[in-house]
């Protein structure tokens, strides 16, 4: 049989191999799951400060990359610590008492 030769560059587009560049990171893991923390202690103030803003607000899951289970546990622990006056409720409390800057999460 005689094979017909095709000129270069006329191959079908299905035969072309396209490679995509992988950019960015993969999905970030929950910092509490990564450290295998099962119970969030409300008395561990330095740990809880990592998950709060400098104004005393609880950071969102989107910023913290926490799973829903641990975000609920964090919120519960922070609210308990606030009730016992271990953490401030508002920015006014921070101005009066002072507040060291929180340590970074990751």
C-alpha positions, 0 to 999 in steps of 0.5 A, spaced: 500 500 500 502 506 498 501 511 504 500 518 502 504 523 506 501 530 508 505 536 509 507 538 516 502 543 519 496 540 516 495 534 522 488 534 525 487 538 531 485 532 535 492 529 534 495 535 538 497 535 545 495 541 549 499 542 556 496 546 561 500 550 566 498 549 573 498 555 577 497 557 584 496 552 590 491 547 591 486 547 596 488 549 603 487 545 609 484 547 615 489 549 620 486 545 626 485 539 622 492 539 620 495 540 627 490 534 629 486 539 634 480 535 637 478 540 642 478 548 642 480 550 649 477 557 651 482 558 656 488 558 651 487 565 649 494 566 645 491 560 641 484 564 640 487 570 638 490 567 632 483 567 629 481 574 631 482 581 628 486 586 631 479 589 632 476 583 636 472 580 631 472 573 629 475 572 622 471 568 617 472 561 614 474 564 608 480 568 611 482 562 616 481 556 611 478 552 617 473 547 616 465 548 618 466 544 624 472 547 627 469 554 625 463 553 630 468 550 635 472 556 635 466 561 635 464 557 641 470 558 645 471 565 643 464 567 645 466 563 652 472 567 653 469 573 652 463 572 657 469 570 662 472 577 660 478 573 657 478 576 650 475 583 649 468 584 646 469 591 642 474 595 639 473 600 645 475 594 650 482 593 646 483 601 647 482 601 654 486 595 656 491 594 650 491 588 646 498 585 643 498 584 635 495 577 634 500 571 631 499 569 624 495 563 622 499 559 617 
